[in-house]
Amino acid sequence: MVAMLRDCIYGQAVGDALGVPYEFMPRDTFKCVGMAGYGTHNQPPGTWSDDTSMALAICDSYRELGCIDIADIREKFLAWYQDGAYSCDGLFDIGNATATALRLGHGLSGERDNGNGSLMRTVPLAFADATDNEVRAVSAITHAHATSTEACVGMVGAARSLISGKRAREVALAYGVDPDKPRGAIRSSGYVRHTFEAALWCLANTASYRDCVLLAVNLGDDTDTTGAVAGALAGILYGMDGIPAEWLEVLRGKDVIERCLFR
């Protein structure tokens, strides 16, 4: 299982890093064809963002404790937020809801607090012995509305279906995503349900890791998160051997990733 977790995390980190230079850019105003740098956040090529940092914080907590401990995960989120832990060079991007929730000490539960800030970090929970209620509780550290918590439960379920060997199209349909929707009908904003749909749609409409994450990033807008979630799922499906070697070579922070993996 540790090998597939590594596939997932590297898949997420690479997809995240591909999207970082283009975050907030409208669809079809750019074209991502490989690992670039600078752009929106002025980061070197191969730099991943808060999406992967927070996923690694969850992994590290489970690695240390062998269980889902909400207080410990929150503390590790704070170590990232305040001290730059689980990052390449420190924090350079954080969602408003996540920052507010970490300052307040509890998740936000309003209808308008349903950004993708908990979904982006949730796929690694598919490899932990996490119940649905524990997945909800991890989401609720920052995003406590049912729309967000249930999206996280669904994403963990989708990831576990892929781990069990189910095909991408079958998984997408099982979780309410229509693979036959045209590209123009797929939204790539920061809304949690948009990211959920976009990631599974990209996975179901491609046949390689490369094509999946490039399709995801080129949807535009929240490029790093769409790339990260689609990349995590594609990492499960295609493995590290499916990730282009030239992208892995450029990827930064591999030592941080390796320290956080659990068995």
Protein Blocks (a to p, Z undefined) as FASTA:
>chain_A
ZZmmmmmmmmmmmmmmmmmmmgoiaghiaccfbdceehlnopaehiacfklmmmmmmmmm
mmmnopacfklmmmmmmmmmmnopaifnopfbdcfklmmmmmnopacfbfklmcfklmmm
mmmmmmpccdfklmmmmmmmmmmcfklmmmmmmmmmmmmmmmnopafklmmmmnopafkb
cfklpccbfbfklmmmmmmmmmmmccbfklmmmmmmmngmjlmlmmmmmmmmmmmmnomm
lpcfklmmmpghklmmmmmpcZZ
